[in-house]
């Protein structure tokens, strides 16, 4: 269960500007997406990396790859659609006029950010020639793949507490390793934003220095993996917000 202010506010963290100064208005959360890649070994493993100490948001914490939603992710023309159940969950508790392109863009952002941060290509082989003027997506499409939108599960949503100086409204997606198009152990093209990239069992991840929300999502992944693939896609996605420092959870 996510807590409130249990991540520890140190003096060094305040110097980095991690926490909102007293009297300042709360920052508006930016939309973001994260990708949990499940690799089936003797035990399921997930890919995580460590944020650099210089980062203002969650420094020195181990996280899944991901980042902010960009305009290109919402405008990109790619074949395929999100699973109907996934799209329905994504659409709950959103703005009245949010479009399917915007929701699909969150899944695409998770794919793009993973490619940038880890060098891994998460995609399905295709003979279609997909084009864009965006440098990162151009590089992705050059591998002869398309995003496996119909196999991307939406497993959780979380909004950063208001006491943080930077806030994100993050959707957590999950995909399985048959869509790792490149060598899963070769991450030499990673951007360097995430350090110490490793495939870890769920038990190993719990020994790391994790943000509270990430620790909670790992529990969600473990619960998801109790079901078969098709059933996983139909399970609810918990949505957690913090009100007066306490977690409020709503199933989507």
URCORSUL-V728528 format. One record per residue. N is the residue number from 1. RES is the residue in one small letter. SS is DSSP state (2 for helix, 1 for strand, 0 for the rest). Layout:
BEGIN
N | RES | SS
N | RES | SS
END
This chain:
BEGIN
1 | x | 0
2 | x | 0
3 | x | 0
4 | x | 0
5 | x | 0
6 | x | 0
7 | x | 0
8 | x | 0
9 | x | 0
10 | x | 0
11 | x | 2
12 | x | 2
13 | x | 2
14 | x | 2
15 | x | 2
16 | x | 0
17 | x | 0
18 | x | 0
19 | x | 1
20 | x | 0
21 | x | 0
22 | x | 0
23 | x | 0
24 | x | 0
25 | x | 0
26 | x | 0
27 | x | 0
28 | x | 0
29 | x | 0
30 | x | 1
31 | x | 1
32 | x | 1
33 | x | 1
34 | x | 1
35 | x | 1
36 | x | 1
37 | x | 1
38 | x | 1
39 | x | 1
40 | x | 1
41 | x | 0
42 | x | 0
43 | x | 0
44 | x | 1
45 | x | 1
46 | x | 1
47 | x | 1
48 | x | 1
49 | x | 1
50 | x | 1
51 | x | 1
52 | x | 0
53 | x | 0
54 | x | 0
55 | x | 0
56 | x | 0
57 | x | 0
58 | x | 0
59 | x | 0
60 | x | 0
61 | x | 0
62 | x | 1
63 | x | 1
64 | x | 0
65 | x | 0
66 | x | 1
67 | x | 1
68 | x | 1
69 | x | 0
70 | x | 0
71 | x | 2
72 | x | 2
73 | x | 2
74 | x | 2
75 | x | 2
76 | x | 0
77 | x | 0
78 | x | 0
79 | x | 0
80 | x | 0
81 | x | 0
82 | x | 0
83 | x | 0
84 | x | 2
85 | x | 2
86 | x | 2
87 | x | 2
88 | x | 2
89 | x | 2
90 | x | 2
91 | x | 2
92 | x | 0
93 | x | 0
94 | x | 0
95 | x | 0
96 | x | 0
97 | x | 0
98 | x | 0
99 | x | 0
100 | x | 2
101 | x | 2
102 | x | 2
103 | x | 2
104 | x | 2
105 | x | 2
106 | x | 2
107 | x | 2
108 | x | 2
109 | x | 2
110 | x | 2
111 | x | 2
112 | x | 2
113 | x | 2
114 | x | 2
115 | x | 2
116 | x | 2
117 | x | 2
118 | x | 2
119 | x | 0
120 | x | 0
121 | x | 0
122 | x | 1
123 | x | 0
124 | x | 1
125 | x | 1
126 | x | 0
127 | x | 0
128 | x | 0
129 | x | 0
130 | x | 0
131 | x | 0
132 | x | 0
133 | x | 0
134 | x | 0
135 | x | 2
136 | x | 2
137 | x | 2
138 | x | 2
139 | x | 2
140 | x | 2
141 | x | 2
142 | x | 0
143 | x | 0
144 | x | 0
145 | x | 1
146 | x | 1
147 | x | 0
148 | x | 0
149 | x | 2
150 | x | 2
151 | x | 2
152 | x | 0
153 | x | 1
154 | x | 1
155 | x | 1
156 | x | 1
157 | x | 1
158 | x | 1
159 | x | 1
160 | x | 0
161 | x | 0
162 | x | 0
163 | x | 0
164 | x | 1
165 | x | 0
166 | x | 0
167 | x | 0
168 | x | 1
169 | x | 1
170 | x | 1
171 | x | 1
172 | x | 1
173 | x | 1
174 | x | 1
175 | x | 1
176 | x | 1
177 | x | 2
178 | x | 2
179 | x | 2
180 | x | 1
181 | x | 0
182 | x | 0
183 | x | 0
184 | x | 0
185 | x | 0
186 | x | 0
187 | x | 0
188 | x | 0
189 | x | 0
190 | x | 0
191 | x | 0
192 | x | 0
193 | x | 0
194 | x | 1
195 | x | 1
196 | x | 1
197 | x | 1
198 | x | 1
199 | x | 1
200 | x | 1
201 | x | 1
202 | x | 2
203 | x | 2
204 | x | 2
205 | x | 2
206 | x | 0
207 | x | 0
208 | x | 0
209 | x | 0
210 | x | 1
211 | x | 0
212 | x | 2
213 | x | 2
214 | x | 2
215 | x | 2
216 | x | 2
217 | x | 2
218 | x | 2
219 | x | 2
220 | x | 2
221 | x | 2
222 | x | 2
223 | x | 2
224 | x | 2
225 | x | 0
226 | x | 0
227 | x | 0
228 | x | 0
229 | x | 2
230 | x | 2
231 | x | 2
232 | x | 2
233 | x | 0
234 | x | 0
235 | x | 0
236 | x | 0
237 | x | 0
238 | x | 1
239 | x | 1
240 | x | 1
241 | x | 1
242 | x | 1
243 | x | 1
244 | x | 0
245 | x | 0
246 | x | 1
247 | x | 1
248 | x | 1
249 | x | 1
250 | x | 1
251 | x | 1
252 | x | 0
END
